[in-house]
Amino acid sequence: MLGFEEEIREAREREAYISYEFYRLLKNAISRGLLYRDSGCEFKEVVPEFPIGERRADLVVFAVKYGRSAQPFLVIEVKVRAYNRPGPSMAKAVKRALNYASSLGATVTPFSAVYDGWELMIFKNVTPYLIGAYGSLRDEDQAENLLLGLEEFSYKSKRDLLNTLPKHADPDFLLKRIMPSIVKELAKDPSEVKSLMDSWSQLI
């Protein structure tokens, strides 16, 4: 009798599985009671398929700060890892995530992220855009450090918690095959391309 190993392997590479697994890690981390004490930022919820106009963001994390109502904190675009034209594919997803974040009408524009189960890239909607590029997240502790680390970065401009996240598995591939396409997508004019690439290479 044939086993289901191949079907399971294929299923784990689909967007639905990647999205659900990331949702599970974030949900479990938040359900513990997740608070960044220095700023009083409390993470409240992660919502799949959150409506933004006529589109839907794959995952949106909400947090409460300064006694206000819950606001979007992180918008995540989930995608299948691209083996053909990986740079343009990632660039398109990054642009979509940033557009979603800007379209939410939040008091403060949330962070944006793209995750394909292999790499996690995080951005903000101001130059130099990239916050960091990391490897696959495997457990709730890493999901917790992701959220608390982004708030630490926002509040203190420090990366101590973000630096605990898994390193990208192939930095050379990232710099040569992925980053150039994203930079071209985000640079407002050609003169920005080199400065952005120089800045981003320091984060890898």
C-alpha positions as CSV (number, residue, x, y, z in Angstrom):
1,M,0.0,0.0,0.0
2,L,1.4,3.4,-1.0
3,G,1.9,6.0,1.7
4,F,1.0,9.6,1.6
5,E,4.5,11.0,2.1
6,E,4.7,12.6,-1.4
7,E,1.2,14.2,-1.1
8,I,2.1,15.5,2.3
9,R,5.3,17.0,1.0
10,E,3.5,18.7,-1.8
11,A,0.7,20.0,0.5
12,R,3.3,21.6,2.8
13,E,4.6,23.7,-0.1
14,R,1.2,25.2,-1.0
15,E,0.2,28.7,0.1
16,A,-2.7,27.5,2.2
17,Y,-0.4,25.3,4.4
18,I,2.3,28.0,4.7
19,S,-0.3,30.6,5.7
20,Y,-2.0,28.4,8.2
21,E,1.3,27.3,9.8
22,F,2.4,30.9,10.2
23,Y,-1.0,31.9,11.5
24,R,-0.8,29.1,14.1
25,L,2.6,30.2,15.4
26,L,1.5,33.8,15.6
27,K,-1.8,33.0,17.2
28,N,-0.2,30.7,19.8
29,A,2.4,33.4,20.7
30,I,-0.3,36.1,21.1
31,S,-2.6,33.8,23.1
32,R,0.1,33.6,25.8
33,G,-0.4,37.2,26.5
34,L,2.2,39.1,24.5
35,L,3.2,42.6,25.8
36,Y,6.2,44.8,25.1
37,R,6.5,46.4,28.5
38,D,8.6,49.4,27.6
39,S,6.0,50.8,25.3
40,G,2.9,49.1,26.7
41,C,2.2,47.6,23.2
42,E,0.0,44.5,23.7
43,F,-0.6,42.1,20.8
44,K,-4.3,41.1,20.6
45,E,-5.1,39.1,17.5
46,V,-4.0,37.8,14.1
47,V,-6.7,37.7,11.5
48,P,-6.5,35.7,8.2
49,E,-7.9,37.0,5.0
50,F,-8.5,40.5,6.4
51,P,-10.5,42.6,3.9
52,I,-8.7,45.7,2.4
53,G,-11.1,47.3,-0.1
54,E,-11.9,44.6,-2.6
55,R,-8.7,42.6,-1.8
56,R,-7.8,40.5,1.3
57,A,-4.5,40.5,3.1
58,D,-3.4,37.0,4.0
59,L,-2.6,37.8,7.7
60,V,-2.9,41.0,9.8
61,V,-1.6,41.2,13.3
62,F,-3.4,43.7,15.6
63,A,-2.0,45.4,18.7
64,V,-3.2,48.0,21.3
65,K,-1.0,50.9,22.2
66,Y,-1.4,54.0,24.4
67,G,-4.9,52.9,25.5
68,R,-6.3,53.2,22.0
69,S,-8.4,50.6,20.2
70,A,-6.7,47.8,18.3
71,Q,-4.7,48.9,15.3
72,P,-3.0,46.9,12.5
73,F,0.6,46.3,13.5
74,L,1.9,43.9,10.8
75,V,0.5,42.9,7.4
76,I,1.8,39.6,6.0
77,E,1.6,38.5,2.4
78,V,2.1,34.7,2.1
79,K,3.3,33.2,-1.1
80,V,4.6,29.9,-2.5
81,R,8.4,29.9,-2.9
82,A,9.2,30.7,-6.5
83,Y,11.9,28.7,-8.2
84,N,11.5,30.5,-11.6
85,R,12.2,34.2,-11.5
86,P,12.3,34.4,-7.7
87,G,13.3,38.0,-7.6
88,P,10.4,39.4,-9.6
89,S,8.0,37.1,-7.8
90,M,9.1,38.4,-4.4
91,A,9.2,42.0,-5.5
92,K,5.6,41.8,-6.6
93,A,4.6,40.3,-3.2
94,V,6.5,43.0,-1.3
95,K,4.9,45.8,-3.3
96,R,1.4,44.2,-2.6
97,A,2.1,43.9,1.1
98,L,3.3,47.6,1.3
99,N,0.2,48.7,-0.6
100,Y,-2.1,46.8,1.8
101,A,-0.4,48.3,4.8
102,S,-0.8,51.8,3.4
103,S,-4.4,51.2,2.4
104,L,-5.6,50.2,5.9
105,G,-5.9,53.7,7.2
106,A,-4.2,52.9,10.5
107,T,-3.0,55.7,12.8
108,V,0.5,54.5,12.2
109,T,1.2,52.5,8.9
110,P,1.9,49.0,10.0
111,F,5.0,46.9,9.1
112,S,4.8,44.7,6.0
113,A,6.1,41.2,5.5
114,V,6.4,38.6,2.9
115,Y,6.7,34.9,3.9
116,D,7.1,31.9,1.7
117,G,7.9,29.3,4.3
118,W,11.6,29.6,3.4
119,E,12.3,33.3,3.9
120,L,10.7,36.1,5.8
121,M,11.3,39.7,4.6
122,I,10.0,42.6,6.6
123,F,9.6,46.2,5.4
124,K,8.4,49.7,6.5
125,N,6.9,52.2,4.1
126,V,9.8,54.7,4.5
127,T,13.3,54.7,3.2
128,P,15.3,52.5,3.3
129,Y,12.2,50.2,3.6
130,L,13.9,46.9,4.6
131,I,13.8,46.0,8.3
132,G,15.3,42.6,7.9
133,A,15.5,39.3,6.0
134,Y,15.3,36.0,7.9
135,G,14.9,32.3,7.5
136,S,11.9,30.1,8.2
137,L,10.1,30.5,11.6
138,R,9.7,27.2,13.4
139,D,8.1,27.8,16.8
140,E,6.1,30.1,18.9
141,D,9.1,31.6,20.6
142,Q,10.4,32.8,17.3
143,A,7.0,34.2,16.4
144,E,7.0,36.0,19.8
145,N,10.5,37.5,19.1
146,L,9.3,38.6,15.7
147,L,6.4,40.7,17.1
148,L,8.2,42.0,20.2
149,G,11.3,42.6,18.0
150,L,9.4,44.8,15.6
151,E,8.0,46.8,18.5
152,E,11.5,47.1,20.0
153,F,12.7,48.4,16.6
154,S,9.8,50.8,16.4
155,Y,10.2,52.1,20.0
156,K,14.0,52.0,20.5
157,S,15.4,51.6,17.0
158,K,17.1,48.4,18.3
159,R,17.3,45.0,16.7
160,D,18.3,42.8,19.7
161,L,15.2,40.6,19.5
162,L,15.0,40.6,15.7
163,N,18.7,39.4,15.7
164,T,17.6,36.2,17.5
165,L,15.5,35.2,14.5
166,P,16.8,32.4,12.2
167,K,19.3,33.7,9.6
168,H,18.5,33.5,5.9
169,A,19.6,30.1,4.6
170,D,21.4,31.6,1.5
171,P,22.5,35.2,1.9
172,D,24.3,35.2,-1.4
173,F,21.2,34.0,-3.3
174,L,19.2,36.7,-1.5
175,L,21.6,39.5,-2.4
176,K,22.1,38.4,-6.1
177,R,18.7,36.9,-7.1
178,I,16.1,38.6,-4.8
179,M,17.2,42.0,-3.6
180,P,17.9,43.7,-7.0
181,S,14.3,43.1,-8.2
182,I,12.8,44.5,-4.9
183,V,15.1,47.5,-5.0
184,K,14.0,48.3,-8.5
185,E,10.4,48.0,-7.5
186,L,10.7,50.3,-4.5
187,A,13.3,52.9,-5.6
188,K,11.7,56.1,-6.6
189,D,14.5,56.9,-9.1
190,P,17.6,55.1,-10.4
191,S,19.9,57.1,-8.2
192,E,18.4,55.3,-5.2
193,V,19.2,51.8,-6.3
194,K,22.8,51.6,-5.2
195,S,22.2,53.3,-1.8
196,L,19.4,51.0,-1.0
197,M,21.4,47.9,-2.0
198,D,24.3,49.1,0.1
199,S,22.0,49.7,3.1
200,W,20.2,46.3,2.7
201,S,23.4,44.3,2.3
202,Q,24.3,45.5,5.8
203,L,21.2,43.8,7.2
204,I,21.8,40.3,5.7
